[in-house]
Amino acid sequence: MDFRLSNEQELFRQTVREFAEKKIAPRAREIDRNAAGIPAEIIRGMAELGLFGLTIPEQYGGSAIAGEEIVTAMLAVHEIARAELSMSLPVYYLLNLGWSYLVSRAGTEELKKEILPRVAKGEWFLGIATTESSGGSDLARIKTNGAKRDGKYFLNGEKYFVSGVEEGTQRGGGHCTLFRTGNFDDGHRALTFAYVPIQARGVSSARLHMMGRMGLSTGVIHYDGVEIPEYYRLGEENKGFYTAMQGFNAARVLVCAACTGGAERALEITRDYSTRRELFGQPLVKFEGISFEIAEDYAKLEMLKHTLLKTAWMIDQISRDANAIPRQEINTHVAICKMIAPHLGLEIAKHAMMHHGALGYSDETPLEMLFRGLMSYVVGAEGGTNVMKIIIAREFIGDVAIPY
Ligand SMILES: Cc1cc2nc3c(=O)[nH]c(=O)nc-3n(C[C@H](O)[C@H](O)[C@H](O)COP(=O)(O)OP(=O)(O)OC[C@H]3O[C@@H](n4cnc5c(N)ncnc54)[C@H](O)[C@@H]3O)c2cc1C
């Protein structure tokens, strides 16, 4: 047993940190204020470092190390999030990594050749579109219909609160989308998952105005008779719910890595500030009301990082051997991380803002951006907190704990 990262992983982490501190951190405030989105040169720089290809195999233009994809991706997302506290770029980035991981595993050869090399180059955006107005937590009630005719699916419906609608429309790419291919009464057992290009004929979108992550669009997508070929399908027909869940496991780990990266940076900012700030004749950090809170937050974050690393490692084990770790165990670990990380991150951001007094409520520090950005994951992006609790309760208590 060895809890350390390898020398290569440490070196990789250091390389990403240097790039992110130099090229991204100075522009974080601009990204948050810029409705036009993330500067193209930042995406290009990340692509030149190979950062968009971490979960994509070499034959499709990526640099995935078999059996280490998620740990490596997690290290990169953590570092990008330390530098860009609004969470716009980290989320843009992690969506690409998480959903290309899924396409690499569940996509057809034709689909992989068509989209993955462009995602690996940072040219195209790849995201996820499952949420509908009937409730993002209750995917069994998805209404978007995907009738099949002559080997094609024809989509009609609407998705809500989808990230990257403008980025996809401008740059190209699309979303892994869940739609109904069977009876409504069959719930989640009649859903199919497929890639849908956002520039396809019949797709239109509109931006919604959110409280944070201002550099990344969130919006509505309408499908009006959108035709997609069968080879865009991910996994088996009518088993899309289960295929999507594999993608969610990877994406949720990366979401948590974004939370830990942001929270780690917030802790450093508040440690440095309260060491400099003098009140009542001594540095603020000399008061235990402050130093103990920082110590507690640090300890909780360290514990979360360990569980997260173990969870990423577990997902990577099934890349090597599909039966290495029971799926149920992975689902539970992912849910534990996703239940805790956004809330802990938000708590740390809030404490750091409070240590700064009025300054913490201003845009003189990046802390309020982090607070707004993390709130997206607290309210439910990539899965609501109570949904994570249902997964955990089902594992430990059994179905008896579930009210339906
Ligand atoms: C900024 C942002 C970006 C997003 N990006 C995307 C995206 O790219 N693609 C996409 O598909 N979706 C996206 N979403 C939507 C996200 O996936 C949903 O918000 C999430 O699935 C929850 O769905 P909902 O918002 O409809 O809330 P609901 O499903 O209505 O849930 C409301 C609340 O009830 C709780 N709850 C649900 N079920 C239970 C239960 N059985 N018992 C107790 N409590 C329960 C939930 O935890 C939540 O707190 C995004 C959301 C945000 C905020």
The ligand as an SDF file (V2000), in Angstrom:
LIG
                    3D

 53 58  0  0  0  0  0  0  0  0999 V2000
  -24.9770   26.2140  -12.6700 C   0  0  0  0  0  0  0  0  0  0  0  0
  -25.6200   24.9190  -13.0310 C   0  0  0  0  0  0  0  0  0  0  0  0
  -25.1730   24.2160  -14.1320 C   0  0  0  0  0  0  0  0  0  0  0  0
  -25.8100   23.0280  -14.5240 C   0  0  0  0  0  0  0  0  0  0  0  0
  -25.3490   22.3480  -15.6220 N   0  0  0  0  0  0  0  0  0  0  0  0
  -26.0050   21.2470  -16.0610 C   0  0  0  0  0  0  0  0  0  0  0  0
  -25.6040   20.5700  -17.2510 C   0  0  0  0  0  0  0  0  0  0  0  0
  -24.5970   20.9240  -17.8760 O   0  0  0  0  0  0  0  0  0  0  0  0
  -26.3570   19.5430  -17.6860 N   0  0  0  0  0  0  0  0  0  0  0  0
  -27.4740   19.1090  -17.0300 C   0  0  0  0  0  0  0  0  0  0  0  0
  -28.1110   18.1740  -17.4810 O   0  0  0  0  0  0  0  0  0  0  0  0
  -27.8740   19.7130  -15.8710 N   0  0  0  0  0  0  0  0  0  0  0  0
  -27.1710   20.7670  -15.3820 C   0  0  0  0  0  0  0  0  0  0  0  0
  -27.5730   21.4040  -14.2330 N   0  0  0  0  0  0  0  0  0  0  0  0
  -28.7820   20.9480  -13.5670 C   0  0  0  0  0  0  0  0  0  0  0  0
  -28.4830   20.0100  -12.3980 C   0  0  0  0  0  0  0  0  0  0  0  0
  -28.0860   18.7420  -12.8700 O   0  0  0  0  0  0  0  0  0  0  0  0
  -29.7530   19.9430  -11.5570 C   0  0  0  0  0  0  0  0  0  0  0  0
  -29.8400   21.1890  -10.8800 O   0  0  0  0  0  0  0  0  0  0  0  0
  -29.7690   18.8080  -10.5690 C   0  0  0  0  0  0  0  0  0  0  0  0
  -29.8180   17.5580  -11.1900 O   0  0  0  0  0  0  0  0  0  0  0  0
  -30.9830   18.9280   -9.6210 C   0  0  0  0  0  0  0  0  0  0  0  0
  -32.1530   19.0360  -10.3890 O   0  0  0  0  0  0  0  0  0  0  0  0
  -33.1570   20.2670  -10.1710 P   0  0  0  0  0  0  0  0  0  0  0  0
  -32.3730   21.5290  -10.1780 O   0  0  0  0  0  0  0  0  0  0  0  0
  -34.2360   20.1140  -11.1500 O   0  0  0  0  0  0  0  0  0  0  0  0
  -33.6810   20.0800   -8.7080 O   0  0  0  0  0  0  0  0  0  0  0  0
  -34.7810   19.0320   -8.2160 P   0  0  0  0  0  0  0  0  0  0  0  0
  -34.5690   17.7150   -8.8470 O   0  0  0  0  0  0  0  0  0  0  0  0
  -36.1190   19.6770   -8.3440 O   0  0  0  0  0  0  0  0  0  0  0  0
  -34.3920   18.9020   -6.6740 O   0  0  0  0  0  0  0  0  0  0  0  0
  -34.6130   20.0100   -5.7750 C   0  0  0  0  0  0  0  0  0  0  0  0
  -34.0260   19.6810   -4.4380 C   0  0  0  0  0  0  0  0  0  0  0  0
  -34.6580   18.5280   -3.9030 O   0  0  0  0  0  0  0  0  0  0  0  0
  -33.6870   17.5930   -3.4770 C   0  0  0  0  0  0  0  0  0  0  0  0
  -34.2370   16.2430   -3.7010 N   0  0  0  0  0  0  0  0  0  0  0  0
  -34.4120   15.6130   -4.8830 C   0  0  0  0  0  0  0  0  0  0  0  0
  -34.9510   14.3980   -4.6900 N   0  0  0  0  0  0  0  0  0  0  0  0
  -35.1060   14.2540   -3.3470 C   0  0  0  0  0  0  0  0  0  0  0  0
  -35.6130   13.2140   -2.5140 C   0  0  0  0  0  0  0  0  0  0  0  0
  -36.0510   12.0570   -3.0060 N   0  0  0  0  0  0  0  0  0  0  0  0
  -35.6390   13.4040   -1.1630 N   0  0  0  0  0  0  0  0  0  0  0  0
  -35.2100   14.5790   -0.6400 C   0  0  0  0  0  0  0  0  0  0  0  0
  -34.7190   15.5850   -1.3700 N   0  0  0  0  0  0  0  0  0  0  0  0
  -34.6820   15.4320   -2.7060 C   0  0  0  0  0  0  0  0  0  0  0  0
  -32.4530   17.8580   -4.3130 C   0  0  0  0  0  0  0  0  0  0  0  0
  -31.2530   17.4640   -3.6520 O   0  0  0  0  0  0  0  0  0  0  0  0
  -32.5320   19.3690   -4.4630 C   0  0  0  0  0  0  0  0  0  0  0  0
  -31.9160   19.9890   -3.3770 O   0  0  0  0  0  0  0  0  0  0  0  0
  -26.9050   22.5560  -13.7880 C   0  0  0  0  0  0  0  0  0  0  0  0
  -27.3440   23.2440  -12.6440 C   0  0  0  0  0  0  0  0  0  0  0  0
  -26.7020   24.4010  -12.2660 C   0  0  0  0  0  0  0  0  0  0  0  0
  -27.1620   25.1140  -11.0250 C   0  0  0  0  0  0  0  0  0  0  0  0
  1  2  1  0
  2  3  1  0
  2 52  2  0
  3  4  2  0
  4  5  1  0
  4 50  1  0
  5  6  2  0
  6  7  1  0
  6 13  1  0
  7  8  2  0
  7  9  1  0
  9 10  1  0
 10 11  2  0
 10 12  1  0
 12 13  2  0
 13 14  1  0
 14 15  1  0
 14 50  1  0
 15 16  1  0
 16 17  1  0
 16 18  1  0
 18 19  1  0
 18 20  1  0
 20 21  1  0
 20 22  1  0
 22 23  1  0
 23 24  1  0
 24 25  2  0
 24 26  1  0
 24 27  1  0
 27 28  1  0
 28 29  2  0
 28 30  1  0
 28 31  1  0
 31 32  1  0
 32 33  1  0
 33 34  1  0
 33 48  1  0
 34 35  1  0
 35 36  1  0
 35 46  1  0
 36 37  1  0
 36 45  1  0
 37 38  2  0
 38 39  1  0
 39 40  1  0
 39 45  2  0
 40 41  1  0
 40 42  2  0
 42 43  1  0
 43 44  2  0
 44 45  1  0
 46 47  1  0
 46 48  1  0
 48 49  1  0
 50 51  2  0
 51 52  1  0
 52 53  1  0
M  END
$$$$
